[in-house]
Amino acid sequence: MSAFDDYLAQLRRLDDARRTADEAAARTATATETLAQRTTRIAEQAAAQRAAVDELARTARTAPPQRTAPPAPLGDPHAELTAAEHELQTAATRLDDARYLAHRPPWLPRWRADERNGLIYGVFALACVLVQLVVLRTVRADDMTGAIVLGAILVAAPLAAFCLGWLTIGVATRPRIGDEHAKLERNFRLGLVLCGSTLVVACLGFFS
């Protein structure tokens, strides 16, 4: 091989080395740009979520959550960004759940209205049965006055239980976010049946 051929071969090797270096530099620049773009996107999403949480807390008239210190860096930027994206997805899911619960009653929010109202009426109906049993065993109906008093108490107890259940539903089932004048679902017939049936239950318990 002549000196000229050797010179051409060195030029080709130098050109290949330069092309390889340029490709490596381009890949590094692309990777750096991708990390910067991901970092910017994650920061914007995190800021938007914090603003949404604070707005939800203000609307629900409650204190915003305490901000915690960021975790220690992992050293690997890709791993840190991946962990941050996962945390953002988890936070978005929790934010959606918080919005749902904010528009639901604060007491047993995941229950249906008829289930929750049935429990409220049922508690007052049970207390009504106990009151009626006590009245039936203690109040004497020997004369007309005693019979009237006994009948009035036995009839008034279910009405009182129904009214207390009605009022409790209005207090315990009003959502944090919503129209204050919106009509609540109180299950009027369910309350009447549960509270009105206590008179029959009390009589059966008394005569059994």
C-alpha positions in Angstrom: 0.0 0.0 0.0 1.4 3.4 -1.0 1.6 6.4 1.2 -1.3 8.0 -0.6 -3.5 4.9 -0.1 -2.6 4.9 3.6 -3.5 8.6 3.8 -6.9 7.9 2.2 -7.6 5.1 4.7 -6.8 7.3 7.6 -9.1 10.0 6.3 -11.9 7.4 6.0 -11.3 6.3 9.6 -11.2 9.9 10.8 -14.5 10.6 8.9 -16.1 7.5 10.5 -14.9 8.6 14.0 -16.3 12.1 13.5 -19.7 10.7 12.2 -19.9 8.4 15.2 -19.1 11.2 17.6 -21.7 13.4 15.9 -24.4 10.7 16.2 -23.5 10.1 19.8 -23.7 13.9 20.5 -27.1 14.0 18.8 -28.5 11.1 20.8 -27.2 12.8 24.0 -28.8 16.1 23.1 -32.1 14.3 22.3 -32.0 12.5 25.6 -31.3 15.7 27.5 -34.1 17.5 25.7 -36.5 14.7 26.5 -35.6 14.8 30.2 -36.1 18.6 30.2 -39.4 18.3 28.5 -40.6 15.6 31.0 -39.4 17.6 33.9 -41.3 20.7 32.7 -44.5 18.7 32.0 -44.4 17.0 35.4 -43.8 20.3 37.2 -46.8 21.9 35.4 -49.0 18.9 36.2 -48.0 19.0 39.8 -48.7 22.7 40.1 -52.1 22.2 38.4 -53.0 19.4 40.9 -51.9 21.5 43.9 -54.1 24.4 42.7 -57.0 22.0 42.1 -56.7 20.5 45.6 -56.6 24.0 47.2 -59.6 25.1 45.2 -61.5 21.9 46.3 -60.6 22.5 49.9 -61.8 26.2 49.7 -65.1 25.1 48.1 -65.6 22.4 50.7 -64.8 24.9 53.5 -62.0 22.8 54.9 -58.3 23.3 55.5 -56.0 22.3 52.6 -53.7 19.4 53.2 -50.2 19.9 54.6 -47.4 20.0 52.1 -44.7 17.4 52.7 -41.0 17.8 51.9 -39.9 16.2 48.6 -38.2 12.9 48.8 -34.4 12.6 48.6 -33.1 12.3 45.0 -32.5 8.8 43.7 -29.6 9.8 41.6 -31.0 8.4 38.3 -33.0 11.2 36.6 -35.0 8.7 34.6 -36.0 6.8 37.7 -36.9 10.0 39.5 -39.1 11.2 36.6 -40.8 7.8 36.4 -41.5 7.8 40.1 -42.9 11.3 39.8 -45.2 10.4 37.0 -46.5 7.4 39.0 -47.1 9.7 42.0 -49.0 12.2 39.8 -51.3 9.4 38.5 -52.0 8.3 42.0 -52.7 11.8 43.1 -55.0 12.4 40.1 -57.0 9.3 41.1 -57.3 10.5 44.7 -58.3 13.9 43.6 -61.1 12.5 41.5 -62.2 10.4 44.5 -62.1 13.5 46.8 -64.2 15.5 44.3 -66.8 12.6 44.3 -66.9 12.4 48.1 -67.1 16.2 48.4 -70.5 16.1 46.6 -71.7 13.2 48.7 -73.0 13.3 52.3 -70.2 13.5 54.9 -71.7 10.6 56.9 -71.5 7.2 55.1 -70.8 8.9 51.7 -70.5 5.7 49.7 -73.9 4.4 50.8 -77.0 4.8 48.7 -79.6 7.3 50.0 -82.2 4.7 50.9 -79.6 2.6 52.8 -78.4 5.6 54.8 -81.8 6.9 55.5 -83.1 3.5 56.4 -80.3 3.2 59.0 -81.2 6.6 60.5 -84.9 5.9 60.6 -84.1 2.4 62.0 -82.1 3.8 64.9 -84.9 6.1 65.9 -87.4 3.4 65.4 -85.5 1.0 67.7 -85.3 3.7 70.4 -89.1 4.3 69.9 -89.8 0.6 70.5 -87.8 0.7 73.8 -89.7 3.8 74.9 -93.1 2.2 74.0 -92.3 -1.0 75.9 -91.3 1.0 79.0 -94.5 3.1 78.7 -96.7 0.0 78.3 -95.1 -1.7 81.3 -95.2 1.4 83.6 -98.2 3.5 82.7 -101.6 2.2 84.1 -104.7 2.5 81.9 -107.2 1.8 84.8 -109.3 4.9 84.0 -110.1 7.0 80.9 -107.4 9.5 81.7 -104.8 6.8 82.0 -105.9 5.2 78.7 -105.8 8.6 76.9 -102.3 9.3 78.2 -101.1 5.9 77.3 -102.6 6.1 73.8 -101.2 9.6 73.3 -97.7 8.5 74.3 -97.8 5.4 72.1 -98.9 7.4 69.1 -96.6 10.4 69.7 -93.5 8.2 70.1 -93.5 7.0 66.4 -94.2 10.5 65.2 -91.4 11.8 67.3 -89.1 9.1 65.9 -90.0 10.0 62.4 -89.5 13.7 62.9 -86.1 13.1 64.6 -85.1 10.9 61.7 -86.2 13.5 59.2 -84.2 16.2 60.9 -81.2 14.0 61.3 -81.2 13.2 57.6 -81.3 17.0 56.9 -78.2 17.5 59.0 -76.1 14.4 58.4 -76.6 13.8 54.7 -76.2 17.3 53.3 -73.0 17.3 51.1 -70.1 19.7 51.7 -70.4 21.0 48.1 -73.8 21.6 46.6 -76.8 23.8 46.6 -77.8 24.5 50.2 -81.4 24.8 49.1 -81.4 21.6 47.1 -84.0 19.1 48.1 -82.6 16.1 50.0 -83.8 12.5 49.4 -85.4 11.7 52.7 -87.4 8.5 51.9 -90.6 9.7 53.4 -92.5 6.5 53.0 -89.7 4.4 54.3 -89.5 6.5 57.4 -93.3 6.3 58.0 -93.2 2.5 57.6 -90.3 2.0 59.9 -91.4 4.4 62.6 -95.1 3.6 62.4 -94.5 -0.2 62.7 -93.0 0.3 66.1 -96.5 0.5 67.6 -97.2 -3.0 66.3 -93.9 -4.3 67.4 -94.2 -2.8 70.9 -97.7 -4.3 71.3 -96.5 -7.7 70.2 -93.6 -7.5 72.6 -95.9 -6.4 75.5 -98.5 -9.2 75.0 -96.0 -12.0 74.1 
